[in-house]
Amino acid sequence: MTETPDLPSDERPRRAPPLTELTLADIPPRVGLFPLSGALLLPGGHLPLLVFEPPYVALLEDALAGRRMIGVIQPLMDPDTDEHPLLYRTGTLGRITEFTEHVDGTFSVTLLGISRFRLIRETPTDQGWREGIIDATPFAADLVEEDPLPINRDLLLNGLKTYLESRDLQASWPLIEDMDDETLLVVLPMLVPFTPVEKQSLLEAMTLDERAGLLLDLLERGME
């Protein structure tokens, strides 16, 4: 019987470590990019996706075979009018936590936001999806728990209620009111129907406190 020699540690395929043990060393330097206009994934948030286009199915299969990470990033232009639009320079690395293949050939996945990243440059792939060389070091704080300064919940929730009423939108208020401050600052920016530019500004806010102030400002401006 022939034994297969062990690969050197630097040649073994890296797998995704437990979520509680993720560090900057676990962030890959290259990641497949999933351009999504108007979609916001924040660290700690969950983003469900329906995937059916062949290039992105190939991207999912590649990610599932490795560290299960995909970069979610917004295009600068409408992807319906530009087949290869330029991308914003900041996106979010999402880890695949749920994956379902449907009988019609589509796939449902859920991404958990891990860390934001800067897009350094793109590199081509043979499978048709876009790959980016990334740097997550500017957002190292995303990988550690951060306690935001106390926010004015009444002011924020009243602003949200007025914003939604002005657009005839509904919300599950008991669920929202039960959220702690940090969860509110993750869930509300992802769910409120802000414009792509506004969502990008929320993504690029460096701290939770900065995000809280911007969120309140956007709600107030949306009521004008």
Secondary structure, DSSP 8 states (H G I E B T S, - for coil): --------GGGS------GGG--GGGS-SEEEEEE-TT----TT-EEEEEE-SHHHHHHHHHHHTTT-EEEEE-BSS-TTT-SS--B-SEEEEEEEEEEEE-TTS-EEEEEEEEEEEEEEEEE--TTS-EEEEEE-GGGGGGGS--------HHHHHHHHHHHHHHTT----HHHHHTS-HHHHHHHHHHHS---HHHHHHHHH-SSHHHHHHHHHHHHHHHT-
